[in-house]
Amino acid sequence: MLDFTECDRARLARDASYDGRFFTGVRTTRIYCRPVCPARPARSENVTYFPSAAAAEADGFRPCLRCRPETAPFSPAWNGSRTTAERALRLIAEGALDHDGASVEALAARVGIGARHLSRLFARHVGASPMQVLRTSRVQRAKRLLDSTDLSMTEVAMRAGFGSLRRFNAVFAEVYRLPPSAIRRRVPARLPLTPAA
């Protein structure tokens, strides 16, 4: 819950430490602003405070063109291109590259950019390409299955997202410098895949 007195004091002082923590709706103009807006401050009796830009818009206010609320700290625009890379990472984790016909091009289209730009964003913010992220995710998923289940190697490969047992063995051995069967032999006890009734 926002404290009116605290928000009002921050708005009138244009306190940058409050930027992004609340938004000011001016009832006379139906515009909402950031606390650091350079426009002349509205009178306190004419303002309402909102915890988010969405809340201000839901109440019928429109964004200020001077302080640009969409660029406030903690907003996707403020995070810049990192937001796009994080969205692509979430899509990879949700399996966007795991089905037949999936590609980096299709992933890039889902986040609204080209494949080359997505690769540049991954290099800058993740330090690896989308395919490297996918490969690591699959290997980690396979390792968890090897550690915790008695599934056959083929089942582990398929559930981890590899298209073939041969590819699974090759990638796993490249990452761990051991074949998957050697990893499984090192694990003393495994849990059944399905929980007991």
N, C-alpha and C positions, 0 to 999 in steps of 0.2 A: 504494500500500500504506500502510495506517495504522500509525503508530508508537504502540504501546501506551502507552509512558511519556509521550509528548507528549499523547496524548488523555486519559490519566488525570490529568495535571497540569491540563489545561484544564478537565476536568469538575469536579474538586475545587475549583478556583478560580472556577467558573461564569464562565469567560472568554467574554464575548459575541463576541469576534472569531472564535471557532470555531463559533459558531452556524450551523447549516446545512452545515458542512464534514464533520461526522460525527454519528452517533447512537449512544447507549449502550444496549445490551441488558442488562437485569438478569436473570440466569439463574434466580434464586430466585423471581421474580414473573412472569417471561416478559413483562415490559413493556419497551418501548424509549422513551427520552427524548432530548431535546435537551441539549446541554452546560449550558444555563442553567436547567435544571429547578429549581423552588424546593423540591422534595421533598428530604428528608434524603438525602445521597449514599449510595449502596450501597457496600459494602466492595469494594475493588479486585479481590479474588480472585473476586468474584461477577459481574463485568461482562465483556461482549464489545463491541467497537467495530465499527460498520458504516459504510461510506461513504455509504449512502443509507437512507431509510426503507423503500424497497422491499426492500433486502437484509435488513433486520431482520425485515420481515414474511415474507419468503421462508423465514427461519430459524425461524418460528413465534412471533415476538414480536408483541404487540399495542401500539397507540399509547397513550401516557400521556394521561390526561384532564386533568392539571394543566398541563403545558407545551405540549400540543397540537402534536406534531411536524409536522402538516400545514401549520402557519403558519410554519415555519422559513424563514429567508432562502433564496432561490433556488428555493423551491417554487412551484407555480402559485398557491396561495392567498396566498402572500406578495406575489407580483406583482399580486394582486388582479384588477381588471377589465381591466388591460392584457393579461393572458393570453388573455382572451376575444377582445379586439380583434385580437391577434396571430394567434390561430387562424383568425379570419375572414379576415384578410389572406392567410394561407397558402392558404385554400380559394379565395379569389378568384384568386390566382396560379396555382392548379392548375386553374382553369377552372370553378369552381362557378357562375359567373354567365354563362358563355359558351353554354350550350345552350338550345334552345327551351324556353320555360316557366320558365326560371330567374328567380328574383326575390329581392329583399332579404328578403322574408318567409321564403322557403325557406332562405336562407342563415342567417338568425337562428335558425330552428328547428334547423338542424344544429348550432349552437353552444349551443343550449339556452336561448335568451332570445327576447324579442319584438323585432319590427322597430324599434319606436320606441326601445327600450333600446339596441339595436345602433347605431342612428344617434347616440344620445347618447354611447356609448362611442367611436365613431369621431371625433366632434367633439372629445372630450376628449383622446384619445390619438393620433389621426392628423391631426386638423385638417382633415379632408375627409370627405364622406359615402362610403358603400360604392360608390355609383354613380360618384362622382367618381374614386375609386381605380380602378375598373374602366375608366373612360374613359381615364385617364392610361396605364394598363397597355396598353390596346389601341393608343393612339396611339404609344406607345414601341415596341411590337411592330411596328407598321406602318412606323415610321421605320427600324428595323433592317432590315426586309425591303426597303424602298426603297434603302437604302444598300448592301446586300450581295447583292441578287439582280436578275435581269431579269424577274421575274414581272410579268404584266399588272396594271394597277391593280385590276381586279376580283378577281384571285387574292390580291393583297396585302390588300385589304379583307376578304375571306373568311377568310384565314389569321390575320389580326389579330383576328378576332372580331366584325367589324361585320356587321350583317344585310344591308346593301345598299351598293352603290357610292356612291349619293347620300349616305347617312348618313356614310360614311367621308370623302368629300370635304368635307362640311360641318364635321364635327368637326375634321378635320385642318387645314382653313383657319382655323378659329376658334383653335386652339391655336398654330399656327406663323405665322399671318397670311400664309400662302402656300398655293397649291394643291399637292397631292402631286406633280404633274408638275414644278413648279418646283424642288422639292427634288431630284427625281431628276435633272434636268438639271445641277444643281450638283455631283453626285457624278461624279468622273472615271472610275473603274473599278469594276466590280462583279464579284463572284464568282458562278460558276454555283451554282444551288440544290443540285444533287446533286453529291457529290464525285466526282472523276475516279477511274476504276478503276486 
